């Protein structure tokens, strides 16, 4: 993964970890509310369009690096990173672990 990819992966992890915590449970009441508000079809998961709404709401709240994802327009890249099983839906069960602080330098 190149440097930009590692930065984005870290940013996505920080947004989602700030919102949901390590166990996939909402860490902030606002994040749970934002997730539910973004889940337009109320199926408990977010598709790409709903994920964008979620990131925008998290950015408005200043959660993690959501403002950076929003300002760079990297919603699709962020979604691709969190849709761990590739089903086109993001669920809290797919919250990634926080990035390692000392990532292998050879992966640039």
Secondary structure, 3 states (H helix, E strand, C coil): CCHHHHHHHHHHHHHHHHHHCCCCCCCCHHHHHHHHHHCCCCCCCECHHHHHHHHHHHHHHCCCCHHHHHHHCCHHHHHHHHCCCCCCCECHHHCCCCCCCCCCHHHC
